[in-house]
Amino acid sequence: TSKVTMFYNLAEAYQPINSKFFDLNMNKGVALANKLNFTKGKIGYFNLKAYYALTSGNPQLGSQFAHKAAALSLANKDTLSYLKNSYYEAASFMYLGDYNQLIDHVNVALDVIKGRPFYADRGVLYSLLVQYYSRTDLAKAFEYIVLEYDCFKVQQKPSEMFSVYNEFAGYYLTVLDYKESISYSKKALEQAYKIVDNKQYNVALAMSNLSNVFLIDNQFQEALVYAAKSMKISKNMQNQALISKNNLLLAEIYLNQKKYDTALPYCLQGIEGIELPENITRGQLFMAWGLNGLNKFKEAQNQLAKVDVKLLAELSPNLQIVYYKEQSNCNKALGNFVKAFENTEKLNQIQNKFLEDKG
């Protein structure tokens, strides 16, 4: 059984630098686990495959591996493994935009540990609810951030504090308190440097998040610095999900500076080779924004026609605002004044609702 663990450790070491050797060692590990009928070894295989599928931008595959690991863990009465893989499975549904499945899986996992400590695992499940309610109910989102913090402050692990500081930063960004958001984003980056496992990934993610706050606060130079640093680490790791995130971040920075020609290639690179619906939607919206800026209104309208409006309704108000603003701009420029007016009215409704939620 020690050899099974050794093969998985080798696989993890090779993962960022050689995908062939990653797969080779994973397969050796699971083959030996099956030969020995070593259940923890089988769970470990599905668990690692789920994690790397998720972090590389393939939630569909991640959900399949996580489901196998969770089912095997539950059958083996391994609560810790079950909770970890339930989190991965629920997170997969969040990335796929299936929020009903997300809520169902989180609630089932919380029921399993009802009345028992499991602080860290309870905290990460709360973090998924934070991400969901951040889109739909800001007050409820903040309640779950506090519950998450109460779980994580027990052991003060860098990885857990990194997570909850990111949640606080995201909340304060949503309610337009940029000073607090920057403060918590910097705290998250400090924690990321202390994390032993997957340090590069967490540092890159923290830098990307900090860049996003600077962007929204119109500190474009600071935003570019951190986005570029994050992109460099992401490319070294060959992490497609983070590369996509940073491409879209760079696109948005340049769009806000009205550098439309510079922004458009980043939009395209941001949606290449990924299966993350939110990133694809964001890329399509940013393409329309850039094309409108270049007075290519018909092309912009074609991009907006590709947007999944049902998914858009589940995303942040900021993205919905971009959609209706660019729809209005297209229609006005093409002489469709009635539609332009309708989209402007919808834009105003979303903005007014956002201000009510903030209050």
N, C-alpha and C positions, 0 to 999 in steps of 0.2 A: 504493500500500500504506500510505502514511502516513495517508491519509484513512480507511482501514479502522480503524487504531488510534485516530484522532481520534474516530470515531463510537463506538467502545467506551468510550473515556475519558469522553465525554459521557454515555453510558448509565450508567456507574458513578456519575457525579456526580448524575444524576437519580434513581438507584435508590431512595434513602431518602426522596425528597420528591415524586416524580411518576412513577408506574408507567407512565403513557401515554407519556411522553417516553423512559423507559427502553426500552420495547419498540420505539418508533419508531426510536431510534438503533441499537439492536441489529440491527433488521431492515435498516436502511440499510447497516450495516457488513458483514453477511453477504451481502447482495445484491451489493455491490461486490467482496467477496472471491470470490464464485462467478463473477462476470463476468471477473475477472482470473485465475481459477484459482489464487488465492493460498492455498495450503494452510494456512500458519500463521494466516491470517485466519479460515479455516473452523474450525480447531482452537480458536482464541480464542473464537469464538462459543459453541461447545458447552461450552467450559471455564467461561465466565462464567455461562451458563445453569445448568450443574450446580452451581456454587458457590452461586448465589442461591437455587436450589431447595432445596438442603440447609439453608442458614442460615435459610430462611423456613419450614422444617418440612414439606417435601414430598420425602422421600427416594426415593419411587417415581419421580418425575419426574427427580430428581437422578441416579439410577442410569442412566436412559435416556440423558441428555445426556453423562454421564461415560463411558459405554460407547462412544458414538460418537466422543468426543474421544480416548479411549485407543486405539481401533482405528485411527483416522486418524493419530495420532502414531506408532504402531508401524509402520504402512505407510510413513510418511515418514521413518523412522529418527530421529525426534526423541525421544531418550531422556528429556530433562527434562520435556517435555510429557506423555509417556507415564506417567512416575512420578507426576506431579501428579494426572493424571486417574485413574490406578489407585487412588490414595489416596481420591479422591472416590467412586469406584465401590465400593471396599471399605467406606468409611464409610457409604454408603447402605445396604448390606446389614446393617451393624451396627445402624443405626437401625431397620431393618425387622425385626430379630430373627432374620435368616438368618445364623447364625454360621458354618456350614460354608462358605458362599459367601465370607464375610469372610476366613476363614483361607486359603482357596484363592487368592483374589485377592492377598492380601498376600504369600504364599509365591511366587507366580508373579512378582510385581514384584521381590521380593528376589533371585530367581534371575537376573533380567535384569541386575542390577548387582553380581552376585557377583564379588568380587575387584577391584572398582573403587571409587573414593572415594565420590562422591555422598553426602556426610555428611548434609546437610539432608534429602534425600529418604529416605534410610535411616532417619533419626530419626523422621520423621512416620509411616512405616510401622510402626516399633516402637511408636509411641504408640497405634496401633490394637490391637496385641497386648496392650499394657498394659491398655487398657480392657476387652478380652475376658477376660484372665486375672485381672483384679481381681474378677471375678464367680466364678471357678472355682478359681483356684490362686494364693494370695497370694504364695508364695515365687517362683513363676515371673513373676508380675507385677512384683515388685521387681527381678528380673534384667533384665527388658526396660526398666524405668525407667532403670537404670544404663547400659544400652547406648544408650538414647536420649540420656541426658545426655552420654555420651562423644562422641556425634555432634555435638550442639548446642554443646558448649563450645569446639569448634574455632573458630567464627566469632563466638560470643557475640552473635548477632542478637537484638534484643528479642523478636521474634515467636516465635523458637525457644525462648528461655529462659522466656518466658511459658508456653509449652506444657509444658515439662518441670517447671517449678516447680508447675504445676497437678497434674501426675502425682504428684509427691512429696507434695503436700498431700492428694491423694485417698488415697494409700496410707496415710499416717499417720492419716488420719481413719478408714480401715477398721480399723486395728489399735488404734483408740481412744487414740492419742497426740495429744490435741487441741492441746497447746502447740506441737508441731512442725507440725501441720497449719495452725494459724493463722499461724505464722511463714512457711511456704512460700506460703500464700494471699496474704499481704501482699506477699511478694516478687513474686508473679505480678502483682498489681495495679500495683506499681511499674513492672514491665516493660510492662504494657498501656499506660500513659501515654506510653511512649517509642515505641510502634509508630506508624508513619506511616499505612499503609494500614489501613482498617477500624478505626481507633482506638476509635470509639464502641462498636462491637460488642464488641471485646475488653475494654474497660473495664467495660461492662455485664456481660459474662460473668464477669469476675474478681470484681466486686462480688457477683454472685449466688452464686458459689462460696464467697466469704468469709462471706456471710450464712448459707449452709448449715452451715459449720463452727461458727459461733457458735450456731446453732440446736441442733445436736447436743450442744454443750457447755453447753446450757441458759442461754446468755446471750441471752435473748429480745429485750431492748431493742436490743442491738447488731445482732442478726439483722434486726430490723425496719428499722433505719436503712439498712443496706446493700441490703436487698431493695427498699425504697422507691426508693432512688437508682437501682438497676438497672432497676426498672420504668419510671421516668420516661424514661431513655435509650432503653429498648426501645420504648416507645410513640412517642417522637419519630422513631425509625427505622422504625416500623411493622413490626418484626420479630416475626412471629407465634410463632416457636419460642421466643424469649427471653421474650416476653410470657407464653406458656404456662408456661415454666419458673418464672417469678417468681410467677405466680398460684398454682401448686402449692406453691411455697416459702412464700408468705404463708399459704396454707391450713394447711400443716403447723405453722407457728409458732403460729397461733391454736388449732389442735387440741391442741398440747402445753400451751397455757395454759387448756384446757378452755372456750374461747370458741367453742362449736360453731356457734351461729347466725351468727357473724361469718365462720367458716371456710367454710361450705357454698357461698356464692356464688363464692368464689375457686376451689373445686373445680370447679364448673360452667364457669367462664370458662377454667380451665386445660385443658379438653379440647374446647373449641369451636374449630372451624375448623382442626384440625391432623390430620396423618396419622402421628403418632409413636406407635407401639404402647406404648412404655414410659410416655410421658406419660399416655396414655389409661388404662392399667392403674393408674398412680399415682393419677389422679383418681378412679377407681372405688373404690380402696381407701380413699382419704381421705373420700369420700362416705359409705362404710359406717361409718368411724370416727366421723364427725360425727353420723350418724343414730343410731348406738348410744348416743352421748353424750346425745342428746336422747330416749332411750328409745323410738325408732322402730325397733324390732328387725326387724319384718317388712320394712320398706323397706330397712333395711341388708342384710338377707339377699338381697333382690332385686338390690341393687348387687353383692354378692359373687358372685352367680350369673353376672354378665356378665364376670367376670374370666377372662382366658385363662390357665388354670393351667399349660399347657405353656410359655407365654412367661414366666410368673412363676418357673418353675423355673430360667430362665436369668438372672433378675435378682438384685439384691443380697439378701443374707440379711435386711437390715432390712425390705425390702418383703414378703418371705415371712413374716417375723415378724408384721407388721401383718395380713396376710391370715389367718393361723391364729389369731391373738389375737382378731380381730373375728368370725371364724367361731365360735370358742368362746363369745364373749360373746353372740352372737345365739342360738345353740342353747341355751345355759343359760337365757337369759331366756324363750325360747319353750317350755321344758320338754323339749327334746331332749337329755337328759343324757348319753346314750351318745355321740352325735355331739360334744357339747361336750368330753367326756373324750378322744375320739380326736383332736380338733383340738389340745387342750392337749398331748397326748403328742407330736404332730408338731411343735408349737411348741418343746417342750423338746429334741427331736432336733436341730432347726436351730440353736438356741442353743448346744447342746453341741458341735456340729460347728464352729460359728463360733469357739468358744473354742479348740478343737483347732487350727484353721487359724491363729488368732492366735499360739498358742504356737509 
